[in-house]
């Protein structure tokens, strides 16, 4: 199973992503901020991460950089997507500069997001959409 780290200051979004990706057979780890994200990354190898671009008092791109730096030091850098409900064109440039794969717009298209993550992780599989 792949490990996914979700970093968002909104508990409802964390809970929704936890429920969805757990159903998709991911091990899901949660963090509300950069400190919690780095703590999770120190405890567990992370395969992929979804990080809110606009965390309370923090920038998700900075969290991405910190997470990537820590992970590279440990020899296992995750694929990172930054999430945003307020997408602006310069966000894509910032995301890529921070080492993120892309920006994921909110609201999510869960099947598409899951397929993107699985494809990037090298697992072309069908999602379990509950039908």
BELNORQUI-V214461 format. One record per backbone hydrogen bond with DSSP energy under -1.0 kcal/mol. CO is the residue of the C=O (numbers start at 1). NH is the residue of the N-H. If there is no record, write none. Layout:
# BELNORQUI-V214461
CO;NH  CO;NH
This chain:
# BELNORQUI-V214461
2;27  3;47  3;48  4;29  5;50  6;31  7;52  10;14  11;15  12;16  13;17  14;18  15;19  16;20  17;21  18;22  19;23  21;26  22;25  27;4  29;6  31;8  33;37  34;38  35;39  36;40  37;41  38;42  39;43  40;44  47;79  48;5  49;81  50;7  51;83  53;60  55;58  59;63  60;64  61;65  62;66  63;67  64;68  65;69  66;70  67;71  68;72  69;73  70;74  71;76  72;75  79;49  80;101  81;51  82;104  83;53  84;106  88;91  90;94  91;95  92;96  93;97  94;98  95;100  96;99  102;82  104;84  109;113  110;114  111;115  112;116  113;117  114;118  115;119  116;120  117;121  118;123  119;122  123;125  127;129
